[in-house]
Amino acid sequence: MNKTVVVTVERLVQHRFYKKHIRRRSKLYAHDEENACRLGDTVRVIETRPLSKLKRWRVLEIVSRAK
């Protein structure tokens, strides 16, 4: 996948009955024009027009680099 990154978005949701916080993850396919992202980077994405069958997001900026 050239110029494509898979971004994992993690959020906390509370169980309705047990009131326990659970981590939920979703994967987004995002367009990276410069191929600048590396594994472990924290990025900011923005919603855009459909670029392919799965890509609906674009990398806006790299917030922090992986160590």
N, C-alpha and C positions, 0 to 999 in steps of 0.2 A: 504494500500500500504506500505508494509514493505520495508525499505531501499530505499524509493523513496521520493523525494521532488518536489514540483511544484514551479518553479522559474518564476517570472514575470520580463520580460525585457521591460523597458520603454524607448522610444526614441522620439525625437522631429523631426517632418517633416514639411516642409513648403508647404502650399496649393499652387498649381500651378497658379491659377488665382488670388486668394485674398491675397496671400503672408502672410497669417496668420500662425503662428506656432501652430501645433496640436500635442497633445501627443498620441502616438500609443503604444499599449501594445501587447505583445505576451507571451504566456505561454510555458515554456519548462519543460518537465519531466526529472529530473536528478537523477542519481544513487548516493546515500549516503551510503557508505559501513558501517560506524560506527554509523549511526543514530544520528549524532552529531548536525545536524541543528535543530534550533527551529524557531518558527513563528517570522518573523520580522528580521531575520539575513540577512546580506548582504554577498553574496557568489560569488566566481569566479568559472565558469564552463568551461569545455573543451569538444569539440566534440569527440565522440568515436564511436566505432562500434555499430550497433543496439543491444541493450540488451533485448528489448521486443518490443511489437507492437508500443509503443509510446516513449520509452526511447532511446534517441540518445546522451545524454549528461551525464557527470560525474562531481560531485562536486570536484573541485581541492583544494580549501581552503575556510575557513570562514574568510572574510575580517573584518567584525565587528559584534559583538553580539547585539541583540536587548536589549533595556533598560527596 
